[in-house]
Amino acid sequence: MPTYERETTVDSPFEDVWEFNSRISGLEAVTPDWMHLRVERVIGPDGGPSPDVLEPGSEVALSIRPFGIGPRQHWTSVITDRERHEGSAYFRDEMVHGPFDRWEHTHAFYADGNRTVVRDRVTYELPLGGIGDAIAPLSQVGFEAMFRARHRLAKARLE
């Protein structure tokens, strides 16, 4: 299964970076404008709207329209795991509806003195079976642009 990974060090304390990334506002802040992100709804694990923190069981429905071209792509993910330890933490979201046959995104954070290492790891499957497998290497180009922008925006916001 194809995997994409990106790591950046943010000159900001672990607690601040973890808190920022634990909220839907963090996702909105690090998504580049050219994605035309629209958060459609966020439901907490208890079924209530707009949870303060994205805990396991939280569901996020959003849509994107990269570069304003074509129809909006609708996407629903569920937070499936979230753990915090002394100096490290992660959460994972899995797409339950959207453009990929499979999407699992692990957001990991590691304290490094007064800085924080941010690591994104995405495991995915493109649709269309063998055709999707054949074009999977091209998806890396899109992931690189998206995650480079996300990490740059996170640094600008948190440093």
NULOKE-85866 format. One record per residue (C-alpha): residue in three letters; x, y, z. Coordinates in Angstrom, 1 decimal, padded with zeros to 4 digits. Layout:
KEKOL, Ala, X, Y, Z
...
// end
This chain:
KEKOL, Met, 000.0, 000.0, 000.0
KEKOL, Pro, 001.5, 003.4, -000.9
KEKOL, Thr, 002.7, 005.6, 002.0
KEKOL, Tyr, 003.6, 009.3, 002.2
KEKOL, Glu, 005.5, 010.8, 005.1
KEKOL, Arg, 006.7, 014.3, 006.0
KEKOL, Glu, 008.5, 015.6, 009.1
KEKOL, Thr, 009.1, 019.2, 010.2
KEKOL, Thr, 010.5, 020.7, 013.4
KEKOL, Val, 008.4, 023.5, 014.8
KEKOL, Asp, 010.1, 026.0, 017.1
KEKOL, Ser, 007.3, 025.9, 019.6
KEKOL, Pro, 006.7, 023.8, 022.8
KEKOL, Phe, 005.2, 020.4, 022.5
KEKOL, Glu, 002.1, 021.3, 024.5
KEKOL, Asp, 001.3, 024.3, 022.2
KEKOL, Val, 001.7, 022.2, 019.1
KEKOL, Trp, -000.4, 019.3, 020.4
KEKOL, Glu, -003.2, 021.5, 021.6
KEKOL, Phe, -003.3, 023.4, 018.2
KEKOL, Asn, -003.5, 020.1, 016.2
KEKOL, Ser, -006.1, 018.6, 018.5
KEKOL, Arg, -008.8, 021.0, 017.3
KEKOL, Ile, -010.6, 021.5, 014.0
KEKOL, Ser, -009.4, 025.1, 014.0
KEKOL, Gly, -005.9, 023.7, 013.6
KEKOL, Leu, -006.9, 021.8, 010.5
KEKOL, Glu, -008.5, 024.9, 009.1
KEKOL, Ala, -005.4, 027.0, 009.9
KEKOL, Val, -002.9, 024.7, 008.2
KEKOL, Thr, -004.9, 023.9, 005.0
KEKOL, Pro, -003.7, 026.1, 002.2
KEKOL, Asp, -006.2, 028.5, 000.6
KEKOL, Trp, -005.9, 026.8, -002.8
KEKOL, Met, -007.6, 023.7, -001.4
KEKOL, His, -010.8, 025.8, -000.8
KEKOL, Leu, -011.5, 023.7, 002.4
KEKOL, Arg, -015.0, 023.8, 003.8
KEKOL, Val, -015.7, 022.1, 007.1
KEKOL, Glu, -019.2, 020.8, 006.7
KEKOL, Arg, -019.7, 019.4, 010.2
KEKOL, Val, -017.8, 018.0, 013.2
KEKOL, Ile, -019.5, 015.6, 015.5
KEKOL, Gly, -018.0, 014.5, 018.8
KEKOL, Pro, -017.9, 010.9, 020.0
KEKOL, Asp, -021.0, 011.5, 022.2
KEKOL, Gly, -022.9, 012.7, 019.1
KEKOL, Gly, -022.8, 016.3, 020.0
KEKOL, Pro, -021.8, 019.0, 017.5
KEKOL, Ser, -018.5, 020.8, 017.4
KEKOL, Pro, -016.4, 019.1, 020.1
KEKOL, Asp, -013.6, 021.1, 021.7
KEKOL, Val, -011.0, 018.4, 021.1
KEKOL, Leu, -011.0, 015.7, 018.3
KEKOL, Glu, -011.2, 012.6, 020.4
KEKOL, Pro, -011.6, 009.0, 019.1
KEKOL, Gly, -015.0, 008.6, 017.6
KEKOL, Ser, -015.2, 012.2, 016.4
KEKOL, Glu, -016.4, 012.5, 012.9
KEKOL, Val, -015.2, 015.3, 010.5
KEKOL, Ala, -017.1, 016.0, 007.3
KEKOL, Leu, -015.4, 018.4, 004.9
KEKOL, Ser, -015.2, 019.3, 001.3
KEKOL, Ile, -012.3, 020.6, -000.9
KEKOL, Arg, -012.1, 022.0, -004.3
KEKOL, Pro, -008.4, 022.2, -005.2
KEKOL, Phe, -007.5, 025.3, -007.2
KEKOL, Gly, -011.2, 026.0, -007.5
KEKOL, Ile, -011.4, 023.5, -010.4
KEKOL, Gly, -014.0, 020.8, -010.8
KEKOL, Pro, -016.7, 019.7, -008.4
KEKOL, Arg, -016.2, 019.8, -004.6
KEKOL, Gln, -014.8, 016.6, -003.3
KEKOL, His, -016.6, 015.4, -000.1
KEKOL, Trp, -014.7, 013.6, 002.6
KEKOL, Thr, -015.6, 012.2, 005.9
KEKOL, Ser, -013.0, 011.0, 008.4
KEKOL, Val, -013.3, 009.5, 011.9
KEKOL, Ile, -010.7, 009.9, 014.6
KEKOL, Thr, -009.8, 006.2, 015.4
KEKOL, Asp, -007.0, 006.6, 017.9
KEKOL, Arg, -005.4, 009.2, 020.1
KEKOL, Glu, -002.7, 008.8, 022.7
KEKOL, Arg, -000.5, 011.1, 024.7
KEKOL, His, 002.5, 010.2, 026.7
KEKOL, Glu, 005.2, 012.3, 028.3
KEKOL, Gly, 006.9, 014.2, 025.4
KEKOL, Ser, 005.0, 012.4, 022.6
KEKOL, Ala, 001.5, 012.1, 021.2
KEKOL, Tyr, -000.4, 011.1, 018.1
KEKOL, Phe, -003.9, 010.8, 016.7
KEKOL, Arg, -005.1, 008.9, 013.6
KEKOL, Asp, -008.0, 009.6, 011.3
KEKOL, Glu, -009.4, 007.2, 008.8
KEKOL, Met, -011.5, 008.2, 005.8
KEKOL, Val, -014.9, 006.5, 005.8
KEKOL, His, -016.2, 008.3, 002.7
KEKOL, Gly, -014.3, 010.1, 000.1
KEKOL, Pro, -012.1, 010.0, -003.0
KEKOL, Phe, -009.7, 007.3, -001.9
KEKOL, Asp, -010.4, 003.6, -001.5
KEKOL, Arg, -008.5, 003.8, 001.8
KEKOL, Trp, -006.9, 006.7, 003.7
KEKOL, Glu, -005.3, 006.5, 007.1
KEKOL, His, -003.4, 009.6, 008.4
KEKOL, Thr, -001.3, 009.5, 011.5
KEKOL, His, -000.4, 012.9, 013.0
KEKOL, Ala, 002.6, 012.4, 015.4
KEKOL, Phe, 004.3, 014.9, 017.7
KEKOL, Tyr, 007.5, 014.6, 019.7
KEKOL, Ala, 009.0, 017.0, 022.1
KEKOL, Asp, 012.6, 018.1, 021.3
KEKOL, Gly, 013.5, 020.5, 024.0
KEKOL, Asn, 011.5, 023.7, 023.4
KEKOL, Arg, 010.8, 022.5, 019.9
KEKOL, Thr, 008.4, 019.9, 018.5
KEKOL, Val, 008.9, 017.4, 015.7
KEKOL, Val, 005.7, 017.0, 013.7
KEKOL, Arg, 005.4, 013.9, 011.6
KEKOL, Asp, 002.6, 013.1, 009.1
KEKOL, Arg, 002.2, 009.6, 007.8
KEKOL, Val, -000.5, 008.7, 005.2
KEKOL, Thr, -001.2, 005.2, 004.0
KEKOL, Tyr, -003.7, 005.1, 001.1
KEKOL, Glu, -005.2, 003.3, -001.8
KEKOL, Leu, -006.4, 005.1, -004.9
KEKOL, Pro, -009.6, 004.0, -006.6
KEKOL, Leu, -009.8, 002.1, -009.9
KEKOL, Gly, -007.8, -001.0, -008.8
KEKOL, Gly, -004.8, -001.6, -011.1
KEKOL, Ile, -005.1, 001.8, -012.7
KEKOL, Gly, -005.0, 003.5, -009.3
KEKOL, Asp, -002.0, 001.4, -008.4
KEKOL, Ala, -000.2, 002.4, -011.6
KEKOL, Ile, -000.8, 006.2, -011.0
KEKOL, Ala, -000.1, 006.0, -007.3
KEKOL, Pro, 003.5, 007.4, -007.7
KEKOL, Leu, 002.0, 010.6, -009.3
KEKOL, Ser, -000.1, 011.1, -006.1
KEKOL, Gln, 003.1, 011.8, -004.3
KEKOL, Val, 003.4, 015.1, -006.2
KEKOL, Gly, 000.1, 016.3, -004.9
KEKOL, Phe, 000.8, 015.1, -001.3
KEKOL, Glu, 004.1, 016.8, -001.3
KEKOL, Ala, 002.6, 020.2, -002.3
KEKOL, Met, -000.2, 019.8, 000.2
KEKOL, Phe, 001.9, 018.7, 003.2
KEKOL, Arg, 004.7, 021.1, 002.5
KEKOL, Ala, 002.2, 023.9, 002.6
KEKOL, Arg, 000.6, 022.5, 005.8
KEKOL, His, 003.9, 022.3, 007.6
KEKOL, Arg, 004.9, 025.8, 006.4
KEKOL, Leu, 001.6, 027.2, 007.7
KEKOL, Ala, 001.9, 025.3, 011.0
KEKOL, Lys, 005.4, 026.8, 011.5
KEKOL, Ala, 004.1, 030.3, 010.6
KEKOL, Arg, 001.2, 030.0, 013.0
KEKOL, Leu, 003.1, 028.4, 016.0
KEKOL, Glu, 006.5, 030.0, 015.9
// end
